[in-house]
Amino acid sequence: MLGKKPVTAQKRGETRALCLGLGMVACSMMMYFFIGITIVPFYTKSVWTTETVCKVLKANIKDKVLCSNSEGSEDEDIFPYPCLQVWVNLTASGQEVMLYQTEDTLEKNPKCSYVPGKSENSKEVKALIETIASNFKKYQTFPCYYDPGGTQTSVILSRLYPPKGLLFAFLWPTLLFIGGCLIIILVKISQYVSVLSAWQ
């Protein structure tokens, strides 16, 4: 009677550990799927893949323009902001091209190098854009990304999803998957040892 209780407790512990391992594997598969349908398409769609050096030629703030955060948005989602235009000399080809903050900036407004987030305080937005413009004039040379295929003549300051960011996104589900597999393997080994001990 006393011998059955430790065996029952051991089986319950193995069952819980096995469920934990399977749950971790299932969660990692869901994370892989989520990354595959959200981050990976943006990464593969980006043509600005090669890093080079850009030198600022001019950074001007034009009149205010209207910007919509999303296509088909309501009127309240459209707000005016000063349009910053930064032109740079592309070291790789020597061309004079327009600089954008990210790939998303070009889609939102191809006329401006920087598109601010929606803000009710227009003074803060104006001050922010003026600060960015002064920083470009202060730091004349900086790394940027261009399209080696030539389909896009513009350049971007930073990629939304660089290779390191993509690897970091896959790191956590990979660790979760490996941890779940190790738990399952250890449980199976424990069960095998128990059966072998009982047989002997």
Summary of the structure (lengths in Angstrom):
residues: 200
radius of gyration: 27.3
end to end distance: 20.8
largest distance: 86.9
contacts: 534
relative contact order: 0.19
helix: 52%
strand: 22%
